[in-house]
Amino acid sequence: MRILTLVFSALLFPAEAVLADDSPRLTVTGMAEVAAAPDMAMLRLGVVREARSAQAAMAGVSSDMGAILDRLGAAGIAPRDLQTSGLDLSPVWSSHDSGQRREITGFRAANTLSVRVRGLEGLGELLDQVIGEGANSFEGIGFGLQDPASARDEARRQAVADAMRKARLYAEAAGHDLGALVSISETGTAQPVPMMMEAARLSAPVPVAAGEVTLSARVTMVFELAN
């Protein structure tokens, strides 16, 4: 019975199916970075006001933010590029004195707006204008590309070329010929790091240096090795 069982198993699982593929393979990682001049800016600006009453604090913020939105619209910023990203109303407490109970002395209201500026010409003047309309909080400015696809694809091409170069080098050093490509996978692409600017350093007109943004690509490729 045992002999028959072994024969039946061999018929179901041919030898080439059960043997592991032990042919040598080479795995390499290719990386590349492509720098490009940005053509878009992302801003986070806001208005902060304090008043004795919550209504007065929020009314002051709303009035200033309304003027800022009007100014941005007049500058050609489309509604789709404007988004309220923060709205806050909180009490302002008296300073803590030993033996005295803290009391609410007023209210602090804040409204934060995210703005996408398509085109960098006149960006410094635009920042100066919104400051004049009441913007007194800047959380940062970042630069990017409106259409990063072409730059990112170039980084991918260069990453593949880098992996191919390494594969040929390693194969030659190991005394093998580089065989067929088994697999290729993208193992990560990095987003441009935003450039930040402190609100305390702003002055009119606001100087802005866009610099460059860097897009990167990383691929992993597996090759067969021939003797």
PAZAPA-4460 file (N, C-alpha, C; in steps of 0.05 Angstrom, whole numbers, plus 32768, in hexadecimal, padded with zeros to 4 digits):
% residues 227
    n_x    n_y    n_z   ca_x   ca_y   ca_z    c_x    c_y    c_z   seq   type   mol
   8011   7FE8   8000   8000   8000   8000   8012   8019   8000     1      M     A
   8027   801A   800F   8039   8031   8010   8045   8036   7FF5     2      R     A
   804E   8021   7FE7   805A   8024   7FCC   8046   8030   7FB9     3      I     A
   802D   8027   7FBA   8019   8032   7FA8   8013   8050   7FAE     4      L     A
   8014   8057   7FC7   800F   8073   7FCF   8025   8085   7FC4     5      T     A
   803E   807C   7FC6   8055   808C   7FBC   8053   808F   7F9E     6      L     A
   804C   807A   7F90   804A   807C   7F73   8033   808F   7F6B     7      V     A
   801D   808E   7F7A   8006   80A0   7F74   800E   80BD   7F78     8      F     A
   801D   80C2   7F8E   8026   80DE   7F93   8038   80E8   7F7E     9      S     A
   804A   80D7   7F74   805C   80DF   7F5F   804D   80E6   7F45    10      A     A
   8038   80D8   7F40   8028   80DE   7F28   801A   80F9   7F2B    11      L     A
   8011   8100   7F42   8004   811A   7F47   8017   8131   7F47    12      L     A
   802F   812D   7F50   8043   8143   7F53   805C   813B   7F44    13      F     A
   805F   8142   7F2B   8077   813C   7F1C   8090   8148   7F29    14      P     A
   80A7   813D   7F23   80BF   8145   7F30   80C6   8162   7F2C    15      A     A
   80C1   816D   7F14   80C8   8189   7F0F   80B6   819C   7F1E    16      E     A
   809F   8193   7F27   808C   81A4   7F35   8093   81A6   7F53    17      A     A
   809F   8191   7F5E   80A4   8191   7F7A   80C0   819B   7F81    18      V     A
   80D2   819A   7F6D   80ED   81A4   7F73   80EC   81C3   7F74    19      L     A
   80FA   81CF   7F87   80FB   81EC   7F89   810D   81F7   7F73    20      A     A
   8105   820F   7F6A   8115   821D   7F56   812E   8229   7F63    21      D     A
   8145   821B   7F5F   815D   8224   7F6D   8170   8232   7F5A    22      D     A
   8166   823C   7F43   8177   824B   7F31   817F   8266   7F3E    23      S     A
   8198   826E   7F3A   81A1   8287   7F48   8193   829F   7F3D    24      P     A
   818D   82B1   7F4F   817F   82CA   7F49   818D   82E1   7F56    25      R     A
   8189   82F8   7F4B   8195   8311   7F55   8180   8326   7F59    26      L     A
   817F   8331   7F71   816C   8346   7F78   817B   8361   7F7C    27      T     A
   8174   8375   7F6E   8181   838F   7F70   816C   83A5   7F74    28      V     A
   8174   83BB   7F7F   8163   83D2   7F83   816F   83EA   7F75    29      T     A
   815F   83F8   7F65   8168   840F   7F57   815A   8428   7F62    30      G     A
   8169   843E   7F64   815D   8457   7F6F   8166   846E   7F5D    31      M     A
   8155   8483   7F5C   815B   849A   7F4C   814B   84B2   7F57    32      A     A
   8156   84CA   7F53   8149   84E3   7F5A   814A   84F6   7F43    33      E     A
   8134   8504   7F3F   8132   8518   7F2A   8129   8532   7F36    34      V     A
   8138   8547   7F31   8132   8562   7F3B   8123   8572   7F26    35      A     A
   8110   8582   7F2F   8100   8592   7F1D   80F9   85AC   7F2A    36      A     A
   80F6   85C1   7F1A   80EE   85DB   7F25   80D0   85DA   7F2B    37      A     A
   80C8   85E2   7F43   80AB   85E1   7F4A   809B   85F6   7F3B    38      P     A
   8082   85F0   7F37   8070   8603   7F2A   8056   8606   7F3A    39      D     A
   8057   85FE   7F54   803F   85FF   7F65   8048   8603   7F82    40      M     A
   8038   8612   7F91   803E   8615   7FAD   8025   860D   7FBD    41      A     A
   802A   8602   7FD5   8015   85FB   7FE8   8019   860B   8001    42      M     A
   8005   861A   8009   8007   862C   8020   7FF4   8623   8036    43      L     A
   7FFB   8627   804F   7FE8   8625   8065   7FEA   863F   8075    44      R     A
   7FD5   864F   8072   7FD5   8669   8080   7FBB   866C   808F    45      L     A
   7FBB   867F   80A2   7FA3   8681   80B2   7FA1   869C   80C0    46      G     A
   7F8B   869E   80CF   7F85   86B6   80DF   7F80   86AD   80FB    47      V     A
   7F8C   86BB   810E   7F88   86B6   812B   7F7F   86D0   8138    48      V     A
   7F6A   86CF   8147   7F60   86E7   8155   7F57   86E0   8171    49      R     A
   7F5B   86F3   8184   7F51   86F0   819F   7F3E   8707   81A5    50      E     A
   7F29   8701   81B5   7F16   8716   81BD   7F09   870D   81D7    51      A     A
   7EFA   871F   81E3   7EEE   8719   81FD   7ED8   8704   81FA    52      R     A
   7ECA   8704   81E4   7EB5   86F0   81E0   7EBC   86DE   81C9    53      S     A
   7EB0   86C6   81C9   7EB4   86B3   81B4   7EAA   86BE   819A    54      A     A
   7E92   86CB   819B   7E87   86D6   8182   7E99   86EB   8175    55      Q     A
   7EA4   86FC   8186   7EB6   8711   817B   7ECF   8705   816F    56      A     A
   7EDB   86F2   817D   7EF3   86E5   8172   7EEE   86D8   8158    57      A     A
   7ED8   86C8   8156   7ED2   86BA   813D   7ECA   86CE   8127    58      M     A
   7EBC   86E4   812E   7EB4   86F8   811A   7ECD   8705   810E    59      A     A
   7EE1   870B   811F   7EF9   8717   8115   7F08   8705   8102    60      G     A
   7F0A   86EB   8109   7F17   86D8   80F8   7F08   86D5   80DD    61      V     A
   7EED   86D3   80DF   7EDD   86CF   80C7   7EDF   86E7   80B4    62      S     A
   7EE0   86FF   80BF   7EE2   8717   80AF   7EFD   8717   80A0    63      S     A
   7F13   8712   80AF   7F2D   8712   80A2   7F30   86FB   808E    64      D     A
   7F26   86E3   8094   7F28   86CD   8081   7F18   86D2   8068    65      M     A
   7F01   86E0   806B   7EF1   86E7   8054   7F00   86F9   8041    66      G     A
   7F0F   870D   804D   7F1F   871F   803D   7F36   8710   802F    67      A     A
   7F42   86FD   803E   7F58   86ED   8032   7F4E   86DD   801A    68      I     A
   7F36   86D0   801D   7F2B   86C0   8008   7F25   86D1   7FEF    69      L     A
   7F1A   86E9   7FF4   7F15   86FB   7FDE   7F2F   8703   7FD0    70      D     A
   7F44   8708   7FDF   7F5E   8710   7FD3   7F69   86F9   7FC3    71      R     A
   7F67   86E0   7FCD   7F71   86C9   7FBF   7F61   86C5   7FA5    72      L     A
   7F47   86C8   7FA7   7F37   86C5   7F8F   7F3E   86DA   7F7A    73      G     A
   7F42   86F3   7F83   7F4A   8708   7F70   7F65   8702   7F63    74      A     A
   7F76   86F3   7F71   7F90   86EC   7F66   7F8F   86D4   7F53    75      A     A
   7F78   86C9   7F4F   7F75   86B3   7F3D   7F75   8697   7F49    76      G     A
   7F75   8696   7F64   7F75   867B   7F71   7F59   8670   7F6F    77      I     A
   7F56   8658   7F63   7F3C   864B   7F5E   7F31   8640   7F79    78      A     A
   7F16   863F   7F7B   7F0A   8634   7F94   7F14   8618   7F9A    79      P     A
   7F19   8607   7F85   7F22   85EC   7F8A   7F3E   85EB   7F97    80      R     A
   7F4D   8601   7F97   7F67   8602   7FA2   7F67   860F   7FBE    81      D     A
   7F50   8613   7FC9   7F4D   861F   7FE4   7F3D   860C   7FF6    82      L     A
   7F48   8606   800D   7F3A   85F4   8020   7F3F   85FC   803D    83      Q     A
   7F2A   85FF   804C   7F2D   8604   8069   7F38   85EB   8076    84      T     A
   7F4F   85ED   8082   7F5C   85D6   808E   7F5D   85D6   80AC    85      S     A
   7F52   85EB   80B8   7F51   85ED   80D5   7F3F   8603   80DF    86      G     A
   7F2F   85FE   80F2   7F1D   8612   80FE   7F1C   860D   811C    87      L     A
   7F23   8621   812C   7F26   861C   8149   7F1C   8634   8159    88      D     A
   7F0E   862E   816F   7F05   8642   8182   7F0A   8637   819D    89      L     A
   7F1A   8645   81AE   7F21   863B   81C8   7F22   8652   81DC    90      S     A
   7F1E   864C   81F6   7F1F   8661   820A   7F3C   8669   8210    91      P     A
   7F3F   8682   8219   7F58   868C   8223   7F55   868F   8241    92      V     A
   7F67   8681   824F   7F65   8680   826C   7F78   8695   8279    93      W     A
   7F71   869E   8290   7F82   86B0   829F   7F9A   86A0   82A9    94      S     A
   7FB0   86AE   82AE   7FC8   86A1   82B8   7FC3   8695   82D3    95      S     A
   7FD1   8680   82D9   7FCC   8671   82F2   7FDB   867F   8309    96      H     A
   7FCD   8688   831D   7FD9   8693   8335   7FD2   8681   834D    97      D     A
   7FE5   867D   835E   7FE1   866C   8375   7FC9   8675   8386    98      S     A
   7FB7   8663   838A   7FA0   8668   839B   7F89   8676   838C    99      G     A
   7F8C   867B   8373   7F76   8688   8363   7F6D   8675   834E   100      Q     A
   7F53   8676   8349   7F47   8665   8335   7F4A   8672   8319   101      R     A
   7F52   8662   8306   7F55   866C   82EB   7F3A   8672   82DE   102      R     A
   7F3A   8687   82CE   7F21   8690   82C2   7F25   8694   82A4   103      E     A
   7F0F   8692   8295   7F10   8698   8279   7F10   86B6   8275   104      I     A
   7F25   86C0   8267   7F27   86DD   8263   7F20   86E5   8246   105      T     A
   7F1D   86D1   8235   7F16   86D7   8219   7F16   86BE   8209   106      G     A
   7F16   86C2   81EF   7F15   86AB   81DC   7F28   86AF   81C5   107      F     A
   7F33   8699   81BC   7F45   8699   81A5   7F39   8689   818E   108      R     A
   7F37   8696   8177   7F2B   8689   8160   7F41   8688   814A   109      A     A
   7F41   8672   813B   7F55   866F   8126   7F48   8661   810E   110      A     A
   7F50   8669   80F6   7F46   865C   80DE   7F5F   8659   80CC   111      N     A
   7F63   8640   80C3   7F7B   8639   80B2   7F71   8631   8097   112      T     A
   7F80   863B   8082   7F78   8636   8067   7F90   862A   8058   113      L     A
   7F8A   8614   8049   7F9E   8608   8037   7F9A   8613   801B   114      S     A
   7FAF   861D   800F   7FAD   862A   7FF5   7FC1   861D   7FE2   115      V     A
   7FB7   8616   7FCA   7FC8   860C   7FB5   7FCB   8622   7FA0   116      R     A
   7FE4   862B   7F9B   7FEA   8640   7F88   7FF6   8634   7F70   117      V     A
   7FE8   8634   7F5A   7FF2   8628   7F41   8001   863E   7F31   118      R     A
   801B   863D   7F32   802C   8651   7F26   8039   8662   7F3C   119      G     A
   8053   8666   7F3B   8061   8673   7F50   8067   8691   7F4B   120      L     A
   8060   869A   7F34   8065   86B6   7F2E   8053   86C8   7F3F   121      E     A
   805E   86DA   7F4E   804E   86EC   7F5F   8047   86DF   7F7A   122      G     A
   8053   86C9   7F81   804C   86BC   7F9A   8053   86CD   7FB2   123      L     A
   806A   86DA   7FB1   8072   86EC   7FC8   805F   8703   7FCC   124      G     A
   8056   870F   7FB5   8042   8724   7FB7   8028   871B   7FC2   125      E     A
   8020   8702   7FBA   8007   86F7   7FC4   8008   86F3   7FE3   126      L     A
   801E   86E9   7FED   8021   86E5   8009   8020   8700   8018   127      L     A
   802C   8714   800C   802B   872F   8018   800F   8739   8019   128      D     A
   7FFF   8734   8005   7FE3   873D   8004   7FD2   8730   8019   129      Q     A
   7FD5   8715   801C   7FC4   8708   8030   7FCC   8710   804C   130      V     A
   7FE6   8716   8051   7FEE   8721   806B   7FE0   873B   8070   131      I     A
   7FDE   874C   805B   7FD0   8765   805E   7FB3   8763   8063   132      G     A
   7FA7   874C   805B   7F8A   8748   8060   7F85   873B   807B   133      E     A
   7F9A   8735   808A   7F96   872A   80A5   7FA2   870F   80AB   134      G     A
   7FAF   8702   8098   7FBB   86E9   809D   7FD3   86ED   80B0   135      A     A
   7FD2   86E0   80C7   7FE7   86E3   80DB   7FF2   86C9   80E5   136      N     A
   7FEC   86B3   80D7   7FF6   8699   80DE   7FFE   868A   80C4   137      S     A
   8017   8682   80C2   8021   8673   80AC   802E   865A   80B6   138      F     A
   8023   8643   80AE   802D   8629   80B7   8042   861E   80A4   139      E     A
   8045   8629   808D   805A   8620   807B   8053   8623   805E   140      G     A
   8066   861F   804D   8063   8620   8030   8072   8609   8024   141      I     A
   8066   85FB   8012   8073   85E5   8004   8071   85E9   7FE6   142      G     A
   8084   85DD   7FD7   8084   85E0   7FBB   8082   85C5   7FAD   143      F     A
   8075   85C4   7F96   8071   85AB   7F88   806D   85B0   7F6B   144      G     A
   8065   859A   7F5D   8060   859B   7F40   8042   8596   7F3B   145      L     A
   8036   85A5   7F29   801A   85A1   7F23   8017   8586   7F15   146      Q     A
   802A   857E   7F04   8028   8564   7EF7   8043   8556   7EFA   147      D     A
   8046   8547   7F10   8060   853A   7F15   8065   8520   7F06   148      P     A
   8051   8517   7EF6   8053   84FD   7EE9   806C   84FA   7ED8   149      A     A
   8072   850E   7EC7   8089   850B   7EB5   80A3   8509   7EC4   150      S     A
   80A6   851A   7ED9   80BF   8519   7EE9   80C1   84FF   7EF9   151      A     A
   80AB   84F6   7F03   80AC   84DD   7F12   80B2   84C5   7F00   152      R     A
   80A6   84C5   7EE8   80AC   84B0   7ED5   80C9   84AF   7ECD   153      D     A
   80D5   84C7   7ECA   80F2   84C8   7EC4   8102   84BC   7EDA   154      E     A
   80FA   84C2   7EF3   8108   84B6   7F0A   8105   8498   7F0A   155      A     A
   80EE   848E   7F02   80EA   8471   7F00   80FC   8464   7EEA   156      R     A
   80FE   8472   7ED3   8110   8468   7EBE   812D   8466   7EC8   157      R     A
   8135   847B   7ED6   8150   847C   7EE0   8155   8467   7EF6   158      Q     A
   8140   8462   7F06   8143   844D   7F1B   8146   8432   7F0E   159      A     A
   8137   842C   7EF9   8139   8413   7EEB   8155   8410   7EDE   160      V     A
   815F   8426   7ED2   817A   8425   7EC6   818F   8421   7EDC   161      A     A
   818B   842C   7EF3   819E   8428   7F0A   819D   840B   7F12   162      D     A
   8186   83FF   7F14   8184   83E3   7F1C   8191   83D1   7F07   163      A     A
   818D   83D7   7EED   8199   83C7   7ED8   81B7   83C9   7ED9   164      M     A
   81C2   83E0   7EDE   81DF   83E4   7EDF   81EA   83D3   7EF6   165      R     A
   81DD   83D4   7F0D   81E6   83C5   7F24   81E5   83A7   7F1E   166      K     A
   81CF   839E   7F11   81CC   8382   7F0C   81E2   8377   7EFA   167      A     A
   81E8   8386   7EE5   81FE   837E   7ED3   8219   837C   7EE2   168      R     A
   821D   8390   7EF3   8236   8391   7F02   8239   837A   7F15   169      L     A
   8224   8374   7F24   8224   835E   7F37   8227   8343   7F29   170      Y     A
   8218   8340   7F13   8219   8327   7F04   8235   8322   7EF9   171      A     A
   8241   8336   7EEE   825C   8333   7EE3   8270   832D   7EFA   172      E     A
   826D   833B   7F10   8280   8337   7F26   827D   831B   7F32   173      A     A
   8265   830F   7F30   8261   82F4   7F3A   8267   82DF   7F26   174      A     A
   826F   82E7   7F0E   8275   82D3   7EF9   825D   82C7   7EEC   175      G     A
   8248   82D6   7EE9   822F   82CC   7EDC   8228   82E0   7EC6   176      H     A
   8217   82D6   7EB4   8209   82E7   7EA1   81EE   82EF   7EAC   177      D     A
   81E6   8307   7EA6   81CC   8311   7EB0   81B6   8304   7E9F   178      L     A
   81A4   82F7   7EAC   818E   82E9   7E9E   8175   82FA   7E9C   179      G     A
   815F   82ED   7E99   8145   82FA   7E95   813C   8308   7EAE   180      A     A
   812C   831D   7EAA   8120   832C   7EC0   8109   831B   7ECB   181      L     A
   8109   8316   7EE5   80F4   8306   7EF1   80DD   8317   7EFB   182      V     A
   80E4   832D   7F08   80D0   833F   7F13   80DB   835B   7F17   183      S     A
   80C9   836F   7F17   80D1   838A   7F1D   80BA   8397   7F2D   184      I     A
   80C1   83A5   7F42   80AD   83B2   7F53   80B7   83CD   7F5D   185      S     A
   80A4   83DF   7F5F   80AB   83F9   7F6A   80A8   83F8   7F88   186      E     A
   80BD   83FF   7F96   80BE   83FC   7FB3   80BC   8416   7FC2   187      T     A
   80B4   842C   7FB3   80B0   8445   7FC1   80B7   845D   7FB0   188      G     A
   80A7   8471   7FB2   80AD   848B   7FA5   80A9   84A0   7FBB   189      T     A
   80BC   84B3   7FBC   80BB   84C7   7FD1   80AE   84E1   7FC7   190      A     A
   809F   84ED   7FD8   8092   8507   7FD2   80A6   851D   7FD7   191      Q     A
   80A4   8533   7FC8   80B5   854A   7FCE   80B2   8554   7FEA   192      P     A
   80C8   855B   7FF7   80C7   8566   8012   80C1   8583   8011   193      V     A
   80AB   858D   801E   80A4   85A9   801D   80B9   85BB   802A   194      P     A
   80BD   85D2   801F   80CE   85E6   802B   80BD   85F7   803E   195      M     A
   80C6   85FB   8057   80B7   8609   806B   80C2   8625   806F   196      M     A
   80B0   8637   8076   80B8   8653   807B   80A9   865C   8094   197      M     A
   80B8   8667   80A7   80AD   8670   80C0   809E   868B   80BC   198      E     A
   8087   868D   80C9   8078   86A6   80C7   8087   86BE   80D2   199      A     A
   8097   86B9   80E6   80A5   86CF   80F3   80BA   86DC   80E0   200      A     A
   80C1   86CE   80CB   80D5   86D9   80B9   80C9   86E7   80A1   201      R     A
   80AE   86E7   809F   80A1   86F3   8088   80A3   8711   8089   202      L     A
   80A8   871D   8073   80A8   873A   8071   809D   8743   8056   203      S     A
   8094   875B   8053   8088   8764   803A   809D   8772   8029   204      A     A
   809F   876C   800F   8093   8755   8003   80A0   873B   800B   205      P     A
   8091   8725   800C   809B   870C   8016   80AE   86FF   8002   206      V     A
   80C8   86FA   8009   80DA   86EC   7FF7   80D5   86CF   7FF7   207      P     A
   80D4   86C3   7FDF   80CE   86A6   7FDD   80E3   869A   7FCA   208      V     A
   80F0   8684   7FD3   8103   8676   7FC3   80F8   8659   7FBF   209      A     A
   80F1   8653   7FA6   80E4   8639   7FA1   80F7   8622   7F9F   210      A     A
   8110   8627   7F96   8124   8612   7F94   811B   85FC   7F81   211      G     A
   8120   85E3   7F88   8119   85CC   7F78   810A   85B8   7F89   212      E     A
   80FB   85A7   7F7C   80EF   8590   7F8A   80FB   8577   7F7D   213      V     A
   80FE   8562   7F8E   810B   854A   7F85   80F7   8533   7F87   214      T     A
   80F4   8524   7F71   80E3   850D   7F70   80F5   84F4   7F6D   215      L     A
   80EF   84E0   7F7C   8100   84C8   7F7C   80F0   84AF   7F76   216      S     A
   80FE   849B   7F6D   80F2   8481   7F67   8105   846B   7F71   217      A     A
   80F9   8454   7F78   8109   843D   7F81   80FC   8424   7F77   218      R     A
   810B   8413   7F6A   8101   83FA   7F5E   8112   83E3   7F67   219      V     A
   8105   83CC   7F6A   8113   83B3   7F70   810F   83A0   7F58   220      T     A
   8125   8395   7F4E   8124   8383   7F37   8132   8369   7F3D   221      M     A
   8126   8353   7F34   8131   8339   7F38   8138   832D   7F1D   222      V     A
   8150   8322   7F1A   815A   8317   7F01   8163   82FA   7F05   223      F     A
   8161   82EA   7EF0   816D   82D0   7EF0   818B   82D4   7EE9   224      E     A
   819B   82C1   7EF3   81B8   82C1   7EED   81BE   82A9   7EDD   225      L     A
   81CC   82AD   7EC6   81D3   8297   7EB5   81F1   8291   7EBA   226      A     A
   81F8   8278   7EB7   8214   826F   7EBB   8225   8277   7EA3   227      N     A
***
